[in-house]
């Protein structure tokens, strides 16, 4: 939940604050400083979540749930986890590297608007997955 909280913070607090007029010209540097620092934490936590999830599935021997539609929420959790793994370990370090580098022509605010939209989509998908997974873990989806 910490990494999803980080996405929420970036989407709801950081980017709107940077898009305000008081940060004109410095928004890319501030965004990169904060997000790059949090990315290290998010990478470690995402790996921990994957390892602990795999361990739970292994220990409980519930692999068969991935073949049953009523456990769709487990698929959703794996998909969200994979989305974060791809973003944190592949897309950001190898394709984006530095959000400010993309915007050398002075359109930082427009870039932040796009970044905010992507983060909002990721946040919405993540929160929806948490919601349906909590319901699923409590047995709401029965065969």
C-alpha positions in Angstrom: 0.0 0.0 0.0 2.9 2.3 0.5 3.8 2.4 -3.2 0.1 3.0 -4.1 0.1 5.8 -1.5 3.1 7.2 -3.3 1.2 7.3 -6.5 -1.8 8.9 -4.7 0.6 11.6 -3.2 2.1 12.3 -6.6 -1.3 12.5 -8.4 -3.3 14.4 -5.8 -0.7 16.5 -4.0 2.7 16.9 -5.7 1.7 17.5 -9.4 -1.1 19.9 -8.6 1.2 21.9 -6.4 3.9 21.9 -9.0 1.5 23.0 -11.7 0.6 26.1 -9.6 2.2 29.4 -10.6 4.6 29.6 -7.7 6.9 26.8 -9.1 7.2 27.9 -12.7 10.5 26.9 -14.1 11.5 24.6 -11.3 8.7 22.0 -11.5 10.7 19.4 -13.4 13.6 19.5 -11.0 11.3 19.3 -7.9 9.3 16.5 -9.4 12.4 14.5 -10.4 14.0 15.0 -7.0 11.0 13.7 -5.1 9.9 10.9 -7.5 13.4 9.6 -8.0 13.9 9.3 -4.3 10.5 7.6 -3.8 11.2 5.3 -6.8 14.0 3.5 -4.8 11.5 2.9 -1.9 8.8 1.8 -4.3 11.2 -0.7 -6.1 12.1 -2.3 -2.8 8.5 -2.5 -1.6 7.3 -3.9 -4.9 9.8 -6.7 -4.8 8.9 -7.4 -1.2 5.2 -7.6 -2.2 5.9 -10.0 -5.0 8.1 -12.2 -2.8 5.5 -12.2 0.0 2.6 -12.9 -2.4 4.5 -15.7 -4.0 5.3 -17.1 -0.6 1.7 -17.0 0.6 0.4 -18.7 -2.6 3.1 -21.4 -2.2 2.6 -21.9 1.5 -1.2 -22.1 1.2 -0.9 -24.1 -2.0 -3.6 -22.1 -3.7 -2.2 -22.1 -7.3 -5.5 -23.6 -8.5 -7.3 -20.3 -7.7 -5.7 -18.8 -10.8 -7.8 -21.3 -12.9 -11.1 -20.2 -11.2 -13.0 -17.1 -12.4 -14.3 -16.3 -8.9 -10.7 -15.5 -7.9 -10.4 -12.9 -10.7 -9.2 -10.5 -8.0 -6.0 -12.5 -7.5 -5.3 -12.0 -11.2 -6.0 -8.3 -10.8 -3.5 -8.1 -8.0 -0.8 -9.9 -10.1 -1.6 -7.6 -13.0 -1.2 -4.4 -10.9 2.0 -5.8 -9.4 3.3 -6.5 -12.9 2.3 -3.0 -14.0 4.4 -1.5 -11.2 7.3 -3.8 -11.8 7.4 -2.8 -15.5 7.0 0.9 -14.7 9.6 0.9 -11.9 12.2 -1.5 -13.3 11.9 -1.0 -17.1 9.9 2.0 -18.3 11.1 4.7 -15.9 14.8 3.7 -15.8 15.3 2.8 -19.4 12.8 4.9 -21.3 12.0 7.9 -19.2 15.0 8.2 -16.9 14.4 11.8 -16.1 11.0 13.3 -16.5 12.5 16.7 -17.1 14.6 15.5 -20.0 11.5 14.9 -22.0 10.6 18.6 -21.8 13.5 20.6 -23.0 11.3 23.0 -24.9 9.7 24.7 -21.8 6.4 22.7 -21.8 7.0 21.4 -18.3 3.4 22.1 -17.1 1.9 20.3 -20.1 4.2 17.3 -19.4 3.1 17.4 -15.8 -0.5 17.3 -16.9 0.2 14.2 -18.9 2.2 12.6 -16.1 -0.7 13.4 -13.7 -3.2 11.7 -16.1 -1.0 8.5 -16.2 -0.6 8.5 -12.5 -4.4 9.0 -12.0 -5.1 6.0 -14.3 -2.6 3.9 -12.3 -4.1 5.1 -9.0 -7.6 4.3 -10.1 -6.7 0.8 -11.3 -4.8 0.2 -8.1 -7.5 1.3 -5.8 -10.2 -0.6 -7.7 -8.0 -3.7 -7.4 -7.5 -3.2 -3.7 -11.3 -2.8 -3.3 -12.3 -6.0 -5.2 -9.4 -7.9 -3.6 -10.6 -7.1 -0.1 -14.1 -8.2 -1.1 -12.7 -11.4 -2.7 -10.5 -12.2 0.3 -13.7 -12.0 2.5 -15.5 -14.4 0.3 -17.9 -12.1 -1.5 -17.4 -13.8 -4.9 -18.8 -17.3 -4.4 -19.3 -19.9 -7.1 
